[in-house]
Amino acid sequence: SIVVVGSSNTDMVVKATRLPAPGETVVGGTFLMNPGGKGANQAVAAARLGGAVTFVAKVGDDVFGQQAREGFRQEGLDTSWVLTDAEHPSGVALITVDEHGENCIVVAPGANGTLTPDELQRAQSSIAQAALVLVQLEIPLETVARAVALAQAHGVRVVLNPAPARTLPDELLRHVSVITPNQTEASRLTGITVHDDTTAEWAARALHAKGIGTVILTLGAQGALVHHEGQTWRVAAPPVEAVDTTAAGDVFNGALVVGLAEGRPLRDAVDFACRAAAVSVTRMGAQASAPRRAEVDALQS
Ligand code: ADP
């Protein structure tokens, strides 16, 4: 099975004609409430594609947490390790979107910020039995580090999606099996501004030099660049009509771990991830846009 360790949020979106200035009230249009959080998005994406997924996360003892948990059950996730924090509210993101699609986001991590290394330690047996562990950076860094250390101690491959962008200690990176930064994240991690093929390859090599066996840079509409066992190759993104690229990276990561957990060669798993992400950008939404298996197979790369 696949263990995803990460965040769960409720995204509350209001569409307005324009974004408010400080102190200003803008009367908006439609209101939408969507399940989100990178951890939850990636766990759901993997489950829709046929992965057996255990989600390790923390929500608050409130209506948002209950709804999130119910959503995970409907998606077929194992929620045994979705913990409840009695003292902190569930994570929420308040999002305003203007007519041009420009947005303004405030995130209150709430219970995501209280998932501790000790709690993760209690989920150790799930991690030990996993084919793969997938983790991102919307939970405390020491908990991410524990996830990586536990996976490594049990000989389980660990995929780190280093999002949102930040710098990371070499000691953590050294134990990661696969890293999947986008251009911004790769630039932040390496100090190399990634803006074309050459700089993407430099950044990939720099991350590899930190001890990470497999580096996969996602390059938006340009697809991905992979550096693995001394080889570097590009994977083109299938040409699609992009409508909303929200969570493209989340779908990419969810699909990648499904491919890898099935024992597919890296090349095939990355192709599968690119195809799944390409399908997701043709529709609105984060979790809502995550495709099912047949839709991905139907899109020939
Ligand atoms: P993030 O969403 O984390 O910023 P990217 O923008 O790099 O990450 O997108 C992740 C993946 O989604 C890309 O590697 C690519 O496979 C796919 N993707 C993103 N945008 C497009 C697009 N316009 N057309 C096709 N595929 C896309």
py3Dmol code that shows the C-alpha trace and the ligand (Angstrom):
import py3Dmol

protein = """\
ATOM      1  CA  SER A   1       0.000   0.000   0.000  1.00  0.00           C
ATOM      2  CA  ILE A   2       0.882   3.680  -0.243  1.00  0.00           C
ATOM      3  CA  VAL A   3       1.177   5.834   2.891  1.00  0.00           C
ATOM      4  CA  VAL A   4       0.610   9.559   2.327  1.00  0.00           C
ATOM      5  CA  VAL A   5       1.602  11.793   5.253  1.00  0.00           C
ATOM      6  CA  GLY A   6       0.396  15.376   5.009  1.00  0.00           C
ATOM      7  CA  SER A   7      -2.089  18.187   5.260  1.00  0.00           C
ATOM      8  CA  SER A   8      -5.847  18.423   4.959  1.00  0.00           C
ATOM      9  CA  ASN A   9      -7.521  21.796   4.447  1.00  0.00           C
ATOM     10  CA  THR A  10     -10.915  23.143   3.548  1.00  0.00           C
ATOM     11  CA  ASP A  11     -10.587  25.714   0.772  1.00  0.00           C
ATOM     12  CA  MET A  12     -13.179  28.491   0.974  1.00  0.00           C
ATOM     13  CA  VAL A  13     -13.296  30.388  -2.278  1.00  0.00           C
ATOM     14  CA  VAL A  14     -15.131  33.589  -3.106  1.00  0.00           C
ATOM     15  CA  LYS A  15     -15.103  34.883  -6.672  1.00  0.00           C
ATOM     16  CA  ALA A  16     -15.164  38.666  -6.908  1.00  0.00           C
ATOM     17  CA  THR A  17     -14.708  41.260  -9.645  1.00  0.00           C
ATOM     18  CA  ARG A  18     -11.477  42.355  -7.980  1.00  0.00           C
ATOM     19  CA  LEU A  19      -9.288  41.646  -4.931  1.00  0.00           C
ATOM     20  CA  PRO A  20      -9.834  43.983  -1.948  1.00  0.00           C
ATOM     21  CA  ALA A  21      -7.199  46.521  -0.878  1.00  0.00           C
ATOM     22  CA  PRO A  22      -6.242  46.517   2.852  1.00  0.00           C
ATOM     23  CA  GLY A  23      -9.198  47.683   4.940  1.00  0.00           C
ATOM     24  CA  GLU A  24     -11.582  47.451   2.010  1.00  0.00           C
ATOM     25  CA  THR A  25     -14.713  45.312   1.720  1.00  0.00           C
ATOM     26  CA  VAL A  26     -15.536  43.975  -1.727  1.00  0.00           C
ATOM     27  CA  VAL A  27     -18.932  42.359  -2.182  1.00  0.00           C
ATOM     28  CA  GLY A  28     -18.193  39.115  -3.938  1.00  0.00           C
ATOM     29  CA  GLY A  29     -20.082  36.677  -6.081  1.00  0.00           C
ATOM     30  CA  THR A  30     -20.296  32.936  -5.695  1.00  0.00           C
ATOM     31  CA  PHE A  31     -18.953  31.043  -2.707  1.00  0.00           C
ATOM     32  CA  LEU A  32     -17.480  27.560  -3.036  1.00  0.00           C
ATOM     33  CA  MET A  33     -16.144  25.210  -0.387  1.00  0.00           C
ATOM     34  CA  ASN A  34     -13.721  22.525  -1.568  1.00  0.00           C
ATOM     35  CA  PRO A  35     -11.631  19.891   0.167  1.00  0.00           C
ATOM     36  CA  GLY A  36      -7.922  20.674  -0.224  1.00  0.00           C
ATOM     37  CA  GLY A  37      -4.481  20.532   1.353  1.00  0.00           C
ATOM     38  CA  LYS A  38      -1.567  19.038  -0.568  1.00  0.00           C
ATOM     39  CA  GLY A  39      -1.540  15.826   1.464  1.00  0.00           C
ATOM     40  CA  ALA A  40      -5.247  15.167   0.978  1.00  0.00           C
ATOM     41  CA  ASN A  41      -5.120  16.138  -2.705  1.00  0.00           C
ATOM     42  CA  GLN A  42      -2.272  13.706  -3.366  1.00  0.00           C
ATOM     43  CA  ALA A  43      -3.850  10.905  -1.318  1.00  0.00           C
ATOM     44  CA  VAL A  44      -7.164  11.266  -3.187  1.00  0.00           C
ATOM     45  CA  ALA A  45      -5.411  11.464  -6.574  1.00  0.00           C
ATOM     46  CA  ALA A  46      -3.565   8.210  -5.820  1.00  0.00           C
ATOM     47  CA  ALA A  47      -6.732   6.445  -4.627  1.00  0.00           C
ATOM     48  CA  ARG A  48      -8.728   7.481  -7.732  1.00  0.00           C
ATOM     49  CA  LEU A  49      -6.020   5.919  -9.887  1.00  0.00           C
ATOM     50  CA  GLY A  50      -6.359   2.606  -8.070  1.00  0.00           C
ATOM     51  CA  GLY A  51      -3.784   2.971  -5.270  1.00  0.00           C
ATOM     52  CA  ALA A  52      -4.463   1.426  -1.846  1.00  0.00           C
ATOM     53  CA  VAL A  53      -3.817   4.534   0.232  1.00  0.00           C
ATOM     54  CA  THR A  54      -3.432   5.078   3.978  1.00  0.00           C
ATOM     55  CA  PHE A  55      -3.601   8.784   4.832  1.00  0.00           C
ATOM     56  CA  VAL A  56      -1.777  10.024   7.939  1.00  0.00           C
ATOM     57  CA  ALA A  57      -3.047  13.480   8.877  1.00  0.00           C
ATOM     58  CA  LYS A  58      -4.728  15.546  11.566  1.00  0.00           C
ATOM     59  CA  VAL A  59      -8.000  17.463  11.510  1.00  0.00           C
ATOM     60  CA  GLY A  60      -9.876  19.477  14.138  1.00  0.00           C
ATOM     61  CA  ASP A  61     -12.871  18.367  16.170  1.00  0.00           C
ATOM     62  CA  ASP A  62     -15.220  20.473  14.038  1.00  0.00           C
ATOM     63  CA  VAL A  63     -17.545  20.340  11.054  1.00  0.00           C
ATOM     64  CA  PHE A  64     -14.670  20.853   8.574  1.00  0.00           C
ATOM     65  CA  GLY A  65     -12.751  17.920  10.018  1.00  0.00           C
ATOM     66  CA  GLN A  66     -15.835  15.710   9.956  1.00  0.00           C
ATOM     67  CA  GLN A  67     -16.526  16.616   6.325  1.00  0.00           C
ATOM     68  CA  ALA A  68     -12.922  16.004   5.333  1.00  0.00           C
ATOM     69  CA  ARG A  69     -12.912  12.610   7.029  1.00  0.00           C
ATOM     70  CA  GLU A  70     -16.180  11.649   5.340  1.00  0.00           C
ATOM     71  CA  GLY A  71     -14.730  12.696   1.979  1.00  0.00           C
ATOM     72  CA  PHE A  72     -11.651  10.497   2.539  1.00  0.00           C
ATOM     73  CA  ARG A  73     -13.889   7.516   3.323  1.00  0.00           C
ATOM     74  CA  GLN A  74     -15.886   8.065   0.149  1.00  0.00           C
ATOM     75  CA  GLU A  75     -12.645   8.113  -1.835  1.00  0.00           C
ATOM     76  CA  GLY A  76     -11.692   4.780  -0.292  1.00  0.00           C
ATOM     77  CA  LEU A  77      -8.750   5.998   1.801  1.00  0.00           C
ATOM     78  CA  ASP A  78      -7.777   4.104   4.954  1.00  0.00           C
ATOM     79  CA  THR A  79      -8.452   6.778   7.597  1.00  0.00           C
ATOM     80  CA  SER A  80      -7.181   4.840  10.645  1.00  0.00           C
ATOM     81  CA  TRP A  81      -4.422   7.440  10.996  1.00  0.00           C
ATOM     82  CA  VAL A  82      -6.470  10.568  10.369  1.00  0.00           C
ATOM     83  CA  LEU A  83      -6.165  11.903  13.911  1.00  0.00           C
ATOM     84  CA  THR A  84      -8.386  14.479  15.614  1.00  0.00           C
ATOM     85  CA  ASP A  85      -6.996  17.473  17.479  1.00  0.00           C
ATOM     86  CA  ALA A  86      -9.385  18.470  20.275  1.00  0.00           C
ATOM     87  CA  GLU A  87      -7.763  21.874  20.783  1.00  0.00           C
ATOM     88  CA  HIS A  88      -7.070  23.281  17.321  1.00  0.00           C
ATOM     89  CA  PRO A  89      -9.472  23.857  14.425  1.00  0.00           C
ATOM     90  CA  SER A  90      -9.155  22.064  11.086  1.00  0.00           C
ATOM     91  CA  GLY A  91      -6.881  23.675   8.513  1.00  0.00           C
ATOM     92  CA  VAL A  92      -8.583  26.214   6.277  1.00  0.00           C
ATOM     93  CA  ALA A  93      -7.559  28.294   3.275  1.00  0.00           C
ATOM     94  CA  LEU A  94      -9.434  31.536   2.576  1.00  0.00           C
ATOM     95  CA  ILE A  95      -9.173  32.289  -1.121  1.00  0.00           C
ATOM     96  CA  THR A  96     -10.356  35.281  -3.129  1.00  0.00           C
ATOM     97  CA  VAL A  97     -10.259  34.983  -6.919  1.00  0.00           C
ATOM     98  CA  ASP A  98     -10.753  37.928  -9.276  1.00  0.00           C
ATOM     99  CA  GLU A  99     -12.118  38.016 -12.850  1.00  0.00           C
ATOM    100  CA  HIS A 100      -8.691  37.330 -14.322  1.00  0.00           C
ATOM    101  CA  GLY A 101      -8.124  34.247 -12.166  1.00  0.00           C
ATOM    102  CA  GLU A 102      -5.637  36.156  -9.993  1.00  0.00           C
ATOM    103  CA  ASN A 103      -5.946  35.052  -6.373  1.00  0.00           C
ATOM    104  CA  CYS A 104      -5.150  36.007  -2.827  1.00  0.00           C
ATOM    105  CA  ILE A 105      -4.822  33.188  -0.265  1.00  0.00           C
ATOM    106  CA  VAL A 106      -4.483  33.012   3.518  1.00  0.00           C
ATOM    107  CA  VAL A 107      -3.965  29.597   5.123  1.00  0.00           C
ATOM    108  CA  ALA A 108      -4.588  28.833   8.798  1.00  0.00           C
ATOM    109  CA  PRO A 109      -2.857  25.428   9.253  1.00  0.00           C
ATOM    110  CA  GLY A 110      -4.702  24.641  12.514  1.00  0.00           C
ATOM    111  CA  ALA A 111      -4.515  20.914  13.265  1.00  0.00           C
ATOM    112  CA  ASN A 112      -2.027  20.321  10.406  1.00  0.00           C
ATOM    113  CA  GLY A 113       0.503  22.202  12.524  1.00  0.00           C
ATOM    114  CA  THR A 114       0.115  19.878  15.489  1.00  0.00           C
ATOM    115  CA  LEU A 115       0.841  16.521  13.826  1.00  0.00           C
ATOM    116  CA  THR A 116       3.873  15.470  15.867  1.00  0.00           C
ATOM    117  CA  PRO A 117       6.777  13.094  15.219  1.00  0.00           C
ATOM    118  CA  ASP A 118       5.516  10.968  18.138  1.00  0.00           C
ATOM    119  CA  GLU A 119       2.122  10.561  16.497  1.00  0.00           C
ATOM    120  CA  LEU A 120       3.816   9.503  13.298  1.00  0.00           C
ATOM    121  CA  GLN A 121       5.895   7.043  15.274  1.00  0.00           C
ATOM    122  CA  ARG A 122       2.625   5.388  16.335  1.00  0.00           C
ATOM    123  CA  ALA A 123       1.801   4.824  12.647  1.00  0.00           C
ATOM    124  CA  GLN A 124       5.148   3.067  12.254  1.00  0.00           C
ATOM    125  CA  SER A 125       3.693  -0.362  11.427  1.00  0.00           C
ATOM    126  CA  SER A 126       1.733   1.086   8.475  1.00  0.00           C
ATOM    127  CA  ILE A 127       4.894   2.737   7.202  1.00  0.00           C
ATOM    128  CA  ALA A 128       6.936  -0.452   7.667  1.00  0.00           C
ATOM    129  CA  GLN A 129       4.467  -2.421   5.529  1.00  0.00           C
ATOM    130  CA  ALA A 130       4.115   0.226   2.824  1.00  0.00           C
ATOM    131  CA  ALA A 131       5.377  -0.056  -0.733  1.00  0.00           C
ATOM    132  CA  LEU A 132       6.052   3.668  -0.627  1.00  0.00           C
ATOM    133  CA  VAL A 133       5.672   6.762   1.545  1.00  0.00           C
ATOM    134  CA  LEU A 134       4.744  10.171   0.069  1.00  0.00           C
ATOM    135  CA  VAL A 135       5.140  13.397   2.053  1.00  0.00           C
ATOM    136  CA  GLN A 136       4.977  17.189   1.419  1.00  0.00           C
ATOM    137  CA  LEU A 137       5.798  20.282   3.505  1.00  0.00           C
ATOM    138  CA  GLU A 138       2.449  21.509   4.894  1.00  0.00           C
ATOM    139  CA  ILE A 139       3.008  19.776   8.261  1.00  0.00           C
ATOM    140  CA  PRO A 140       5.789  20.473  10.823  1.00  0.00           C
ATOM    141  CA  LEU A 141       9.269  19.871   9.397  1.00  0.00           C
ATOM    142  CA  GLU A 142      10.258  17.577  12.286  1.00  0.00           C
ATOM    143  CA  THR A 143       7.269  15.365  11.416  1.00  0.00           C
ATOM    144  CA  VAL A 144       8.336  15.286   7.762  1.00  0.00           C
ATOM    145  CA  ALA A 145      11.842  14.350   8.920  1.00  0.00           C
ATOM    146  CA  ARG A 146      10.431  11.540  11.079  1.00  0.00           C
ATOM    147  CA  ALA A 147       8.384  10.197   8.144  1.00  0.00           C
ATOM    148  CA  VAL A 148      11.525  10.134   6.016  1.00  0.00           C
ATOM    149  CA  ALA A 149      13.601   8.535   8.796  1.00  0.00           C
ATOM    150  CA  LEU A 150      10.979   5.851   9.557  1.00  0.00           C
ATOM    151  CA  ALA A 151      10.604   4.935   5.892  1.00  0.00           C
ATOM    152  CA  GLN A 152      14.356   4.737   5.494  1.00  0.00           C
ATOM    153  CA  ALA A 153      14.763   2.622   8.635  1.00  0.00           C
ATOM    154  CA  HIS A 154      12.270   0.094   7.225  1.00  0.00           C
ATOM    155  CA  GLY A 155      13.754   0.102   3.732  1.00  0.00           C
ATOM    156  CA  VAL A 156      10.638   1.750   2.283  1.00  0.00           C
ATOM    157  CA  ARG A 157      11.096   4.186  -0.593  1.00  0.00           C
ATOM    158  CA  VAL A 158      10.116   7.738   0.330  1.00  0.00           C
ATOM    159  CA  VAL A 159       8.968  10.371  -2.161  1.00  0.00           C
ATOM    160  CA  LEU A 160       9.247  14.008  -1.019  1.00  0.00           C
ATOM    161  CA  ASN A 161       7.192  16.642  -2.818  1.00  0.00           C
ATOM    162  CA  PRO A 162       8.987  19.724  -1.407  1.00  0.00           C
ATOM    163  CA  ALA A 163       5.946  22.016  -1.557  1.00  0.00           C
ATOM    164  CA  PRO A 164       5.362  24.786  -0.616  1.00  0.00           C
ATOM    165  CA  ALA A 165       8.822  26.083  -1.527  1.00  0.00           C
ATOM    166  CA  ARG A 166      11.414  26.416   1.228  1.00  0.00           C
ATOM    167  CA  THR A 167      15.011  25.458   1.944  1.00  0.00           C
ATOM    168  CA  LEU A 168      15.637  22.085   3.617  1.00  0.00           C
ATOM    169  CA  PRO A 169      18.483  20.641   5.704  1.00  0.00           C
ATOM    170  CA  ASP A 170      20.904  18.368   3.807  1.00  0.00           C
ATOM    171  CA  GLU A 171      20.451  15.757   6.544  1.00  0.00           C
ATOM    172  CA  LEU A 172      16.769  15.372   5.598  1.00  0.00           C
ATOM    173  CA  LEU A 173      17.392  15.371   1.837  1.00  0.00           C
ATOM    174  CA  ARG A 174      20.077  12.695   2.193  1.00  0.00           C
ATOM    175  CA  HIS A 175      17.473  10.066   3.194  1.00  0.00           C
ATOM    176  CA  VAL A 176      14.909  10.885   0.496  1.00  0.00           C
ATOM    177  CA  SER A 177      14.598   8.363  -2.372  1.00  0.00           C
ATOM    178  CA  VAL A 178      12.692  10.506  -4.896  1.00  0.00           C
ATOM    179  CA  ILE A 179      12.167  14.301  -4.871  1.00  0.00           C
ATOM    180  CA  THR A 180       9.600  16.087  -7.069  1.00  0.00           C
ATOM    181  CA  PRO A 181      10.059  19.887  -6.974  1.00  0.00           C
ATOM    182  CA  ASN A 182       8.448  22.300  -9.426  1.00  0.00           C
ATOM    183  CA  GLN A 183      10.639  25.092 -10.808  1.00  0.00           C
ATOM    184  CA  THR A 184      10.105  27.462  -7.871  1.00  0.00           C
ATOM    185  CA  GLU A 185      10.790  24.737  -5.316  1.00  0.00           C
ATOM    186  CA  ALA A 186      13.902  23.494  -7.158  1.00  0.00           C
ATOM    187  CA  SER A 187      15.236  27.066  -7.289  1.00  0.00           C
ATOM    188  CA  ARG A 188      14.647  27.549  -3.564  1.00  0.00           C
ATOM    189  CA  LEU A 189      16.277  24.232  -2.647  1.00  0.00           C
ATOM    190  CA  THR A 190      19.379  24.670  -4.789  1.00  0.00           C
ATOM    191  CA  GLY A 191      19.842  28.430  -5.195  1.00  0.00           C
ATOM    192  CA  ILE A 192      19.877  27.826  -8.976  1.00  0.00           C
ATOM    193  CA  THR A 193      17.206  29.832 -10.806  1.00  0.00           C
ATOM    194  CA  VAL A 194      15.435  27.274 -12.979  1.00  0.00           C
ATOM    195  CA  HIS A 195      14.179  28.875 -16.203  1.00  0.00           C
ATOM    196  CA  ASP A 196      15.187  26.506 -19.029  1.00  0.00           C
ATOM    197  CA  ASP A 197      16.477  22.998 -19.805  1.00  0.00           C
ATOM    198  CA  THR A 198      20.070  23.741 -18.855  1.00  0.00           C
ATOM    199  CA  THR A 199      19.288  25.286 -15.477  1.00  0.00           C
ATOM    200  CA  ALA A 200      16.735  22.532 -14.782  1.00  0.00           C
ATOM    201  CA  GLU A 201      19.456  19.943 -15.326  1.00  0.00           C
ATOM    202  CA  TRP A 202      21.901  21.860 -13.101  1.00  0.00           C
ATOM    203  CA  ALA A 203      19.309  21.951 -10.318  1.00  0.00           C
ATOM    204  CA  ALA A 204      18.540  18.240 -10.745  1.00  0.00           C
ATOM    205  CA  ARG A 205      22.254  17.401 -10.518  1.00  0.00           C
ATOM    206  CA  ALA A 206      22.641  19.623  -7.451  1.00  0.00           C
ATOM    207  CA  LEU A 207      19.825  17.749  -5.681  1.00  0.00           C
ATOM    208  CA  HIS A 208      21.266  14.389  -6.766  1.00  0.00           C
ATOM    209  CA  ALA A 209      24.599  15.489  -5.273  1.00  0.00           C
ATOM    210  CA  LYS A 210      22.841  15.856  -1.915  1.00  0.00           C
ATOM    211  CA  GLY A 211      22.222  12.103  -1.953  1.00  0.00           C
ATOM    212  CA  ILE A 212      18.795  11.827  -3.601  1.00  0.00           C
ATOM    213  CA  GLY A 213      18.791   8.912  -6.059  1.00  0.00           C
ATOM    214  CA  THR A 214      15.939  10.104  -8.243  1.00  0.00           C
ATOM    215  CA  VAL A 215      15.172  13.759  -9.003  1.00  0.00           C
ATOM    216  CA  ILE A 216      12.038  14.662 -10.968  1.00  0.00           C
ATOM    217  CA  LEU A 217      11.581  18.355 -11.789  1.00  0.00           C
ATOM    218  CA  THR A 218       8.075  19.253 -12.909  1.00  0.00           C
ATOM    219  CA  LEU A 219       8.069  21.985 -15.547  1.00  0.00           C
ATOM    220  CA  GLY A 220       4.393  22.880 -15.973  1.00  0.00           C
ATOM    221  CA  ALA A 221       3.284  22.750 -19.625  1.00  0.00           C
ATOM    222  CA  GLN A 222       6.868  21.694 -20.459  1.00  0.00           C
ATOM    223  CA  GLY A 223       6.388  18.351 -18.694  1.00  0.00           C
ATOM    224  CA  ALA A 224       9.175  17.010 -16.504  1.00  0.00           C
ATOM    225  CA  LEU A 225      12.927  16.440 -16.322  1.00  0.00           C
ATOM    226  CA  VAL A 226      14.217  13.267 -14.671  1.00  0.00           C
ATOM    227  CA  HIS A 227      17.712  12.618 -13.316  1.00  0.00           C
ATOM    228  CA  HIS A 228      18.300   9.021 -12.241  1.00  0.00           C
ATOM    229  CA  GLU A 229      21.366   6.761 -12.057  1.00  0.00           C
ATOM    230  CA  GLY A 230      23.540   9.156 -14.046  1.00  0.00           C
ATOM    231  CA  GLN A 231      20.940   9.547 -16.797  1.00  0.00           C
ATOM    232  CA  THR A 232      18.850  12.624 -17.531  1.00  0.00           C
ATOM    233  CA  TRP A 233      15.775  12.666 -19.719  1.00  0.00           C
ATOM    234  CA  ARG A 234      12.861  14.917 -20.586  1.00  0.00           C
ATOM    235  CA  VAL A 235       9.213  13.881 -20.610  1.00  0.00           C
ATOM    236  CA  ALA A 236       6.926  16.076 -22.712  1.00  0.00           C
ATOM    237  CA  ALA A 237       3.534  17.040 -21.302  1.00  0.00           C
ATOM    238  CA  PRO A 238       0.707  15.789 -23.524  1.00  0.00           C
ATOM    239  CA  PRO A 239      -0.769  18.787 -25.378  1.00  0.00           C
ATOM    240  CA  VAL A 240      -4.078  19.662 -23.739  1.00  0.00           C
ATOM    241  CA  GLU A 241      -6.363  22.673 -23.395  1.00  0.00           C
ATOM    242  CA  ALA A 242      -5.438  23.914 -19.897  1.00  0.00           C
ATOM    243  CA  VAL A 243      -8.390  25.322 -17.952  1.00  0.00           C
ATOM    244  CA  ASP A 244      -7.150  25.266 -14.342  1.00  0.00           C
ATOM    245  CA  THR A 245      -3.689  24.123 -13.274  1.00  0.00           C
ATOM    246  CA  THR A 246      -4.559  24.070  -9.539  1.00  0.00           C
ATOM    247  CA  ALA A 247      -3.233  20.862  -8.001  1.00  0.00           C
ATOM    248  CA  ALA A 248      -1.508  19.693 -11.221  1.00  0.00           C
ATOM    249  CA  GLY A 249       1.516  18.921  -9.060  1.00  0.00           C
ATOM    250  CA  ASP A 250      -0.642  17.059  -6.532  1.00  0.00           C
ATOM    251  CA  VAL A 251      -2.127  14.820  -9.224  1.00  0.00           C
ATOM    252  CA  PHE A 252       1.368  14.296 -10.673  1.00  0.00           C
ATOM    253  CA  ASN A 253       2.670  13.087  -7.289  1.00  0.00           C
ATOM    254  CA  GLY A 254      -0.370  10.905  -6.566  1.00  0.00           C
ATOM    255  CA  ALA A 255      -0.050   9.226  -9.964  1.00  0.00           C
ATOM    256  CA  LEU A 256       3.718   8.846  -9.683  1.00  0.00           C
ATOM    257  CA  VAL A 257       3.483   6.865  -6.431  1.00  0.00           C
ATOM    258  CA  VAL A 258       0.726   4.651  -7.865  1.00  0.00           C
ATOM    259  CA  GLY A 259       2.973   3.836 -10.833  1.00  0.00           C
ATOM    260  CA  LEU A 260       5.993   3.181  -8.611  1.00  0.00           C
ATOM    261  CA  ALA A 261       3.996   1.125  -6.067  1.00  0.00           C
ATOM    262  CA  GLU A 262       2.819  -1.085  -8.945  1.00  0.00           C
ATOM    263  CA  GLY A 263       6.472  -1.789  -9.669  1.00  0.00           C
ATOM    264  CA  ARG A 264       6.499   0.034 -12.988  1.00  0.00           C
ATOM    265  CA  PRO A 265       9.875   1.242 -14.274  1.00  0.00           C
ATOM    266  CA  LEU A 266      10.580   4.891 -13.424  1.00  0.00           C
ATOM    267  CA  ARG A 267      10.144   5.941 -17.054  1.00  0.00           C
ATOM    268  CA  ASP A 268       6.628   4.482 -17.216  1.00  0.00           C
ATOM    269  CA  ALA A 269       5.653   5.875 -13.816  1.00  0.00           C
ATOM    270  CA  VAL A 270       6.714   9.407 -14.838  1.00  0.00           C
ATOM    271  CA  ASP A 271       4.847   9.122 -18.167  1.00  0.00           C
ATOM    272  CA  PHE A 272       1.759   7.999 -16.256  1.00  0.00           C
ATOM    273  CA  ALA A 273       2.123  10.961 -13.858  1.00  0.00           C
ATOM    274  CA  CYS A 274       2.426  13.430 -16.760  1.00  0.00           C
ATOM    275  CA  ARG A 275      -0.677  12.001 -18.417  1.00  0.00           C
ATOM    276  CA  ALA A 276      -2.699  12.082 -15.180  1.00  0.00           C
ATOM    277  CA  ALA A 277      -1.635  15.698 -14.477  1.00  0.00           C
ATOM    278  CA  ALA A 278      -2.462  16.682 -18.072  1.00  0.00           C
ATOM    279  CA  VAL A 279      -6.014  15.342 -17.683  1.00  0.00           C
ATOM    280  CA  SER A 280      -6.401  17.255 -14.406  1.00  0.00           C
ATOM    281  CA  VAL A 281      -5.518  20.643 -15.933  1.00  0.00           C
ATOM    282  CA  THR A 282      -8.368  20.314 -18.425  1.00  0.00           C
ATOM    283  CA  ARG A 283     -10.893  20.676 -15.575  1.00  0.00           C
ATOM    284  CA  MET A 284     -11.614  23.044 -12.710  1.00  0.00           C
ATOM    285  CA  GLY A 285     -10.753  22.297  -9.115  1.00  0.00           C
ATOM    286  CA  ALA A 286      -8.162  20.565  -6.958  1.00  0.00           C
ATOM    287  CA  GLN A 287      -9.420  17.154  -5.785  1.00  0.00           C
ATOM    288  CA  ALA A 288     -12.383  17.511  -8.131  1.00  0.00           C
ATOM    289  CA  SER A 289     -10.060  17.460 -11.158  1.00  0.00           C
ATOM    290  CA  ALA A 290      -8.142  14.307 -10.173  1.00  0.00           C
ATOM    291  CA  PRO A 291      -8.776  11.732 -12.918  1.00  0.00           C
ATOM    292  CA  ARG A 292      -9.690   8.053 -12.774  1.00  0.00           C
ATOM    293  CA  ARG A 293      -7.523   5.381 -14.295  1.00  0.00           C
ATOM    294  CA  ALA A 294      -9.458   4.869 -17.529  1.00  0.00           C
ATOM    295  CA  GLU A 295      -9.289   8.588 -18.346  1.00  0.00           C
ATOM    296  CA  VAL A 296      -5.508   8.561 -18.015  1.00  0.00           C
ATOM    297  CA  ASP A 297      -5.117   5.416 -20.084  1.00  0.00           C
ATOM    298  CA  ALA A 298      -7.316   6.995 -22.784  1.00  0.00           C
ATOM    299  CA  LEU A 299      -4.875   9.939 -23.128  1.00  0.00           C
ATOM    300  CA  GLN A 300      -1.994   8.681 -25.267  1.00  0.00           C
ATOM    301  CA  SER A 301       1.281  10.481 -24.599  1.00  0.00           C
TER     302      SER A 301
END
"""
ligand_1 = """\
27
ADP
P 2.800 22.668 -9.657
O 1.360 22.461 -10.006
O 3.203 21.991 -8.395
O 3.258 24.093 -9.731
P 3.791 22.125 -12.335
O 3.225 23.423 -12.760
O 5.197 21.825 -12.702
O 3.661 21.891 -10.765
O 2.840 20.971 -12.927
C 2.981 19.631 -12.543
C 2.797 18.731 -13.738
O 1.490 18.925 -14.268
C 3.752 18.995 -14.894
O 4.954 18.260 -14.733
C 2.947 18.494 -16.082
O 3.097 17.097 -16.201
C 1.504 18.805 -15.672
N 1.051 20.076 -16.264
C 1.031 21.298 -15.679
N 0.562 22.234 -16.533
C 0.266 21.595 -17.691
C -0.274 21.994 -18.959
N -0.573 23.276 -19.234
N -0.436 21.026 -19.901
C -0.138 19.733 -19.650
N 0.371 19.301 -18.484
C 0.567 20.207 -17.516
"""
view = py3Dmol.view(width=600, height=400)
view.addModel(protein, "pdb")
view.setStyle({"model": 0}, {"cartoon": {"style": "trace"}})
view.addModel(ligand_1, "xyz")
view.setStyle({"model": 1}, {"stick": {}})
view.zoomTo()
view.show()
